[in-house]
Amino acid sequence: MSISAIARITVPAVIGLTLLAWLHVAVGRELAADIDDMVEVEIATVAIAGPAGPPVVLLREPGAREVIPIFIGITEAQAIIRGLRGDQPRRPMTHELLGDVLAGAEVRLERVYVDAIVDNVFLGMLELRRKGDDTPIRIDSRPSDAIALALKAGASIHVAPQVLEAARQIEYEGLEEQVVTALGITVAPATDDLRDALELPDQDGVLVSDVRGPAVDAGMEPGALLFEVNGRTPGTPMIFLELVRDTPEGEDAHLRYWQAGEEHELELSTKVPSPSPRAQPQPRQEEPGVET
């Protein structure tokens, strides 16, 4: 057996064993806020803080007209965008690798917390659980890393009230070719090429690229054209997010969409749908002796 073949077998095993040993040790700090006071949010999209500013991840708070921007790094922004688009890198990047390591070690990421802001720095926490162990393990984390991992693992995200209040002061701008998620529905621009390929009608709206939660149960599928939210047309993904946020508190969002040659109507609660893990990529067949 070659050295490279041995490395492929032993390195993941060593990482997994090291992780299990590490989780036996109390790591990090205590949560800075009461869990019962935190608000569950949904990852909406990635944007830019002001003109040419750092990236932010936008989190949708149910019942609120604003979204919550959290500062993140470029690498984390790229990981979140990959997750929202459903892109799979040819080889695991950092966040995909850590997610695979957790899964391989039978450790589940259940929750992510953004629990404090200190000196304009957001603080986060991972909540992990080993298979067969009822006691959660909490590990200090940058919120950007935690959120990127949550998107892959299907973990819920919870934000402390003081963080919500502070984050609302951050101004942001959307990105070109924006991909946005709300109500468990991920949408992207309906370009001419996509319209032709999917035989979509000549009607304003956004393309549904991924569906989770109650929208799946109602029959919505990727490839649908979403053309109305609460009686208004979502001309872009960001307008879709705005229309969802404008849904009156306590009311369901009313959607109309085209799918498989027919128009459909759907009413969805604006609560955060239960998260679910992103689809795992199929192993890619590699040529012998080629490291990618």
C-alpha positions in Angstrom: 0.0 0.0 0.0 1.4 3.5 -0.9 2.1 6.2 1.6 -0.7 8.4 0.1 -3.2 5.5 0.4 -2.2 5.0 4.1 -2.6 8.7 4.7 -6.1 8.7 3.2 -7.2 6.0 5.6 -5.4 7.1 8.8 -5.8 10.9 8.7 -9.6 11.0 9.0 -9.5 8.3 11.7 -6.9 10.3 13.7 -9.0 13.5 13.3 -12.1 11.7 14.5 -10.4 10.2 17.5 -8.8 13.5 18.4 -12.2 15.2 18.2 -13.8 12.6 20.5 -11.0 13.1 23.0 -11.3 16.9 22.8 -15.1 16.8 23.4 -14.5 15.1 26.8 -12.9 18.3 28.0 -15.0 21.3 28.9 -14.2 23.9 26.2 -14.8 27.7 26.0 -17.1 29.9 28.0 -20.6 29.9 29.3 -23.5 31.2 27.2 -23.9 35.0 27.8 -27.8 34.9 27.5 -30.6 32.7 28.6 -31.6 30.2 26.0 -35.3 30.8 26.6 -34.8 34.4 25.7 -33.1 33.8 22.4 -34.9 34.0 19.1 -34.7 31.3 16.4 -33.8 32.8 13.0 -33.4 31.6 9.4 -30.3 32.2 7.2 -31.6 34.4 4.4 -28.6 35.4 2.3 -25.2 37.1 2.3 -24.8 40.9 1.7 -22.2 43.7 2.0 -22.1 46.1 5.0 -22.3 49.5 3.2 -20.4 50.4 0.1 -17.4 48.1 -0.4 -17.7 47.0 3.3 -17.1 43.5 4.8 -19.6 40.7 4.1 -22.6 40.1 6.4 -24.9 37.2 6.7 -28.6 38.2 6.9 -30.7 36.3 9.3 -34.5 36.5 9.1 -36.4 37.0 12.4 -40.0 35.8 12.3 -42.5 38.5 12.8 -40.0 41.3 12.3 -39.7 43.7 9.3 -35.9 43.8 9.5 -33.3 41.2 9.0 -30.3 40.8 11.3 -26.9 41.4 9.7 -23.9 39.6 11.4 -20.4 40.4 10.3 -18.6 37.5 8.7 -15.3 36.8 6.8 -14.9 36.3 3.1 -14.2 32.6 3.5 -17.3 32.1 5.7 -19.4 34.2 3.2 -18.3 31.9 0.4 -19.2 28.8 2.4 -22.7 30.2 3.2 -23.3 31.1 -0.4 -22.2 27.6 -1.5 -24.6 26.1 1.0 -27.5 28.3 -0.1 -26.9 27.5 -3.8 -26.4 23.8 -3.1 -23.0 23.9 -4.7 -20.6 21.1 -3.7 -16.8 21.8 -4.1 -14.8 19.2 -5.9 -13.0 18.5 -2.7 -14.1 19.4 0.9 -13.3 23.0 1.9 -12.7 23.9 5.6 -16.4 24.0 6.7 -17.4 21.0 4.6 -14.5 19.1 6.1 -15.3 19.9 9.7 -19.0 18.9 9.0 -17.8 15.6 7.6 -15.5 15.1 10.6 -18.3 15.6 13.1 -20.5 13.2 11.2 -17.8 10.6 11.0 -17.2 10.9 14.8 -21.0 10.5 15.3 -21.2 14.0 16.8 -24.3 16.0 15.8 -24.4 19.8 15.6 -27.8 20.6 17.0 -27.9 24.3 17.7 -25.8 27.5 17.0 -26.0 30.5 19.3 -25.1 34.1 18.6 -25.3 35.1 22.3 -23.3 38.3 22.8 -21.6 41.3 21.3 -18.5 42.6 23.1 -16.5 45.6 21.8 -18.4 45.4 18.5 -17.4 41.7 18.1 -20.1 39.1 17.9 -19.7 35.9 20.0 -21.1 32.5 19.0 -21.4 29.0 20.4 -21.8 25.5 19.0 -24.0 23.0 20.8 -23.0 19.5 19.9 -24.2 16.1 21.1 -22.4 12.8 21.0 -24.3 9.7 19.9 -25.8 8.1 23.0 -25.1 11.1 25.3 -27.9 13.2 26.5 -25.7 16.0 27.8 -24.9 18.7 25.1 -21.4 20.1 24.7 -21.0 23.8 24.0 -17.9 25.2 22.4 -17.0 28.8 21.8 -17.0 29.8 18.2 -17.0 32.7 15.8 -20.7 33.2 14.7 -19.5 33.1 11.0 -18.0 29.7 11.3 -21.0 28.5 13.4 -23.6 29.7 10.9 -21.7 28.1 8.0 -21.6 24.8 9.8 -25.3 25.1 10.8 -26.3 25.5 7.1 -24.6 22.2 6.2 -25.6 20.2 9.3 -29.2 21.4 9.5 -28.7 23.0 12.9 -31.1 25.7 14.3 -29.7 29.2 14.9 -30.6 31.2 17.9 -29.8 34.9 18.6 -29.8 36.8 21.9 -32.1 39.9 22.2 -29.2 42.3 22.8 -27.5 41.0 19.6 -30.7 41.5 17.6 -30.9 45.1 18.8 -27.3 45.9 18.1 -27.2 44.2 14.7 -30.2 46.2 13.4 -28.0 49.3 13.3 -25.8 47.8 10.6 -26.5 49.0 7.1 -26.1 46.6 4.2 -26.4 46.2 0.4 -27.4 43.1 -1.6 -25.1 41.3 -4.0 -25.5 40.7 -7.7 -26.9 37.3 -8.6 -28.3 37.1 -5.1 -29.6 33.8 -3.7 -32.1 34.2 -0.9 -33.9 31.8 1.5 -37.1 32.6 3.4 -39.9 30.2 4.7 -37.6 27.3 3.7 -37.7 28.4 0.0 -34.5 29.3 -1.7 -34.8 31.5 -4.8 -32.4 32.9 -7.4 -32.9 35.2 -10.4 -34.9 33.6 -13.3 -32.4 34.3 -16.1 -33.3 33.9 -19.8 -31.1 30.8 -20.0 -32.8 29.1 -17.0 -36.3 30.1 -18.3 -35.5 28.4 -21.7 -34.0 25.3 -20.1 -36.9 24.8 -17.6 -39.6 26.0 -20.1 -40.8 28.7 -17.6 -43.5 31.1 -18.7 -42.7 34.7 -19.7 -43.7 36.1 -16.4 -41.9 38.2 -13.8 -40.8 36.2 -10.7 -37.9 34.3 -9.2 -36.7 30.8 -9.7 -37.1 28.3 -6.8 -33.8 26.4 -6.4 -34.3 24.6 -3.2 -37.3 23.8 -0.9 -37.5 22.6 2.7 -40.1 22.2 5.5 -43.8 22.9 5.0 -43.3 24.1 1.4 -42.1 20.6 0.4 -45.1 19.0 2.2 -47.4 21.3 0.1 -45.8 20.1 -3.1 -43.5 22.9 -4.2 -40.4 21.7 -6.0 -37.1 23.2 -7.2 -37.6 24.6 -10.7 -40.8 26.4 -9.9 -41.3 30.0 -10.8 -42.5 32.0 -7.8 -44.4 35.0 -9.2 -46.4 36.4 -6.3 -46.1 36.9 -2.5 -49.0 38.5 -0.7 -50.4 39.9 -4.0 -47.1 41.4 -5.1 -44.4 40.3 -7.6 -41.0 39.4 -6.3 -38.9 40.7 -9.2 -35.6 39.8 -7.5 -34.6 37.5 -4.7 -34.1 40.4 -2.3 -37.7 41.7 -3.1 -38.9 38.2 -2.3 -37.3 38.5 1.2 -38.8 41.9 1.7 -42.3 40.8 0.8 -42.0 37.8 3.2 -40.9 40.2 5.9 -43.8 42.5 5.1 -46.3 39.8 5.9 -48.6 41.1 8.7 -47.7 39.7 12.1 -49.8 36.6 12.9 -50.8 36.0 9.3 -49.5 33.4 6.8 -47.6 34.4 3.7 -49.7 33.8 0.5 -47.7 32.5 -2.4 -48.5 31.8 -6.1 -46.2 29.9 -8.3 -45.9 28.1 -11.6 -44.9 24.4 -11.7 -45.1 21.7 -14.3 -47.4 23.7 -16.5 -49.9 24.7 -13.8 -50.4 27.6 -11.4 -50.5 26.8 -7.6 -51.3 28.7 -4.5 -49.8 28.1 -1.1 -50.1 29.6 2.4 -47.1 29.3 4.7 -46.4 30.3 8.3 -43.7 32.9 8.7 -42.2 30.9 11.5 -38.7 29.5 11.0 -39.2 26.1 9.4 -37.4 23.1 11.0 -33.9 23.0 9.6 -32.6 19.9 7.8 -29.1 18.9 6.6 -27.9 19.9 3.1 -27.7 17.0 0.7 -24.3 15.3 0.9 -22.2 15.1 -2.3 -21.5 11.9 -4.0 -17.8 10.8 -3.8 -16.0 11.8 -6.9 -13.9 9.2 -8.7 -10.3 10.3 -8.8 -7.5 9.3 -11.1 -4.8 7.2 -9.4 -2.0 9.4 -8.2 -3.8 12.7 -8.7 -4.5 14.7 -5.5 -7.3 17.3 -5.8 
